[in-house]
Amino acid sequence: MTYILSDVHGEYELLLRLLEKIGFSDGDTLISCGDMIEKGKDSVRTARLFFSLKHSVLLAGNHEYAFLKYYWALMRQTDDYDGVLRQLQAYFPHDGDLLDWDTVDSFEALPYFYETETYICVHAGVPLDGAGRILPLDKASPEQLVYDRVFKDPNVLPVGGKCVFFGHTPTENLGLPPRITPYLRAGARGERVSEYIKVHLDTGTYFSGVLGCFRTDDCRIFHVSDRA
């Protein structure tokens, strides 16, 4: 089984509850569309859990990108690598002591998109041409893929092509419930991923207390809440 989620934002215990609910095992694959870190108090612990999974596809969001820009700036200014690690640990005030160089390297290796025959995963949005078709992602800048604020609009629906899974903006910011929000193609029943235009994954976990995931095998959506 393959599950897709986004914007966990350091909510480690809620992530564990979600994995337990779906019965996640070593035979399953978890795709994260970015923003594993910050806001919540367990950023490094959450990231390390993601990095430890046997089968996973982990993408950079704007918060990982900001951390990496800070890291790269530090590395340009000094040869004191122990000092750099201490500064990086201080970046995460709650559990930064758990950060080591292996974890930093894992952050640095994060891609900005993931594409299969039927769907695309990205943090914020994909570039579109004037006719609404998806442009080649390998030509897009990291900033486009992690910061886009246009793609979230319910009226922005790519023409043809693959389903796009994305997060970045909480659904509540659009006046929607804190739930994963799918956009189906006309006349579709939602039984296959190809029947979806896009799926908005960001449930605003940090402030809503709701985290969800989408299972691509049967298009089921799961949620957990710390307020239930």
N, C-alpha and C positions, 0 to 999 in steps of 0.2 A: 504494500500500500504506500502511496505517496501523499504527503500532507503539506500544505502550503500555509504559511502564516507571515505576519509582519509586525513590527513595532512592539516588541515585547518590553523594551525599555527597562531592563533590569528587574522585572517582576518575576524573580526566580521561583518563588513558591507557586505562583499562579501557572507558570509554565509547567512545573512538575504536575500540578493538578490536571492540566490539559493533556499531558502525555499519558497520565494514568487513565483518564477518561477514554481516550481513543485506543488504549491498550498498545501503545507504541512499543515495538520490539526491534531487535537487531536486523530483522529482515525488512523493516520499513525504511522509507526515505523521508527526511524532513527538509523542506525548503524554507529558508527564512529570507524575506525580501528586505532585510536591513533594519537598522535601529534596534539592535539587540541591547544597546547600552544607554546609560544616562537616564535621568529623571528618577527612576527607581533606585533603591539603595544597594542592589546586588548586581551591579553592572558586570564586573569581572567574573563573578561566580556564574552568571547567566551565560556570558560569552564562552567561558570554559566548558560549560555543559554542552553548548552547541558544537564547539570544536571537538569534543570527545565522542560525538556520535559516529557510529560506524558508517552510516550512509546519510550524508547530508549535502545540501547545496546552500551555501551561505553567501549572501550578497551584502555589499556595503550600502548603508543608508547615509543620510546627511550627517548623522551623529558619528558614525565610524569615520566618515570622510573628514570631519572637523578634527577628530582625534589624530588622524594620520597627518593632517596638515601641521598640527602642533608638533608632532613627533619629528616630521621632516625638518621643520624650522629649528628645532633643538639640535638635530644632528648636523645641520649646516654651521652651527655656531660653536661647537665644542668637540674635543676628542675625549672628554671625560664621560665614557659610556655608562659607568656606574652612576654618575650624577644624572645622566639623562633618564635612566630607569627610575631613579628616585623621583624626578619631576613627573614622569609619566604615572607613577603610582599615586602621586598627589592629585593628579587629574580626576581620580575617582575617590572622593573623600570617605566613602563608607567601607569599601572593600579593596582599595588599591593595593594593599599589602599582598594580595593574591596574584598581582600582575607580575609575570616574568617575561624573559625575552622570547620564549617559545610562543607565548600568547600574543606578544607584540608582532612577531613574525606572521602569525596566523591572521591578525588584523590586516597586515600589509598585503597579504596574498588574496584578499577578498576581491572577487570580480564585481562588476557593476550591473550585469544582467545575465540571465540564463534563458536559453531558448531551446525548445523542442519542436517536433513536427506540428504540434497542435497549440502550444501556448508559449507565452513569454512571461518571465518574472523580472520585475524591476522595482526599485524602491518608490520612485515618485511618478514617473510617466515616461512615455516614449515620444520621439519626434514624429510629427505627421506632416505630410505635404499639403498643398492647398486643397486637394480633393479628399483629405482625411485618411490617406493610406499611410501605413507605418513605414518610415524610412529606415534604411539599414542601421542597426544599433551600433555596429562597430565604427560608424562614422560620428556618433554622438559623443559629446564631451561628458566626463563624469558629472559635471555640474548640472547638465541637462537631466541626467538620469536620477540624480539624488535630490534635486531641489525643485523640479518642475511643479508649479502650482496651478497649471491650466488643466492637466489631464483629469484631475479630480472632479471637474464639473460634470454633472450627470448628462449634460447635452453634448459632451465631447465623446463621441462614439466612433472609433476607427472603422473605416469601411473595409469589409472583407477581411481576409487574413486571419491571424491567430488571436485567441483570447489573451488578454493582458491581465496579469495579477499584479496589483500594486498596493502600496500603503501610503505612508507619509503624512496624510491629512486625516485626522479623526472624522469618522462619518458624522458625528454630532455637530461638527463645524458646518455641515451642509444641511442641518436641520433634520438629520436622520437618526434613528436609534443607534446605540453603540453595538452594532451587529455587523458581521460581514455582509456586504451589499453586492449582490450579483446583478449584472445587466444582460438579459437574454436577447438573442436574435428573434426577430419577428416570427411568431408561430412555433417557437421552440418550447420544449417541455423541460429542458435543463437536465437531461439524463446523461449527456456527454459533454466534455469540456468544449468541443467544437461548436456547441450550441450557445456558448456564452461570448459576448463581445468583450467584456472586461469584468473583473471582480475586485471590489474595493475591500481591502483586508484590515485597514487600521480602525480598530474599535476603541481607540483612545484609552488603552489599557491602564495607563498610569493614573488617570483621574476617574475613569468609569468603573474600574475594577473588573472589566470584562475582557477576556482573551478568547480568540477563536481561531479555527483553522478550516481549510477546505480540503477534502479528500478527492483527488482527481480520478480515482478508480470508479467511483459511483456518484460523484458530485454531491456528496453529503457534507453538510456544514455542522461543525461542533463548536459549542461555546462553554466556558466555565466562568463563574463570577465569584469574587471574594465577598459578595454582599448577599449571597443567596441564603 
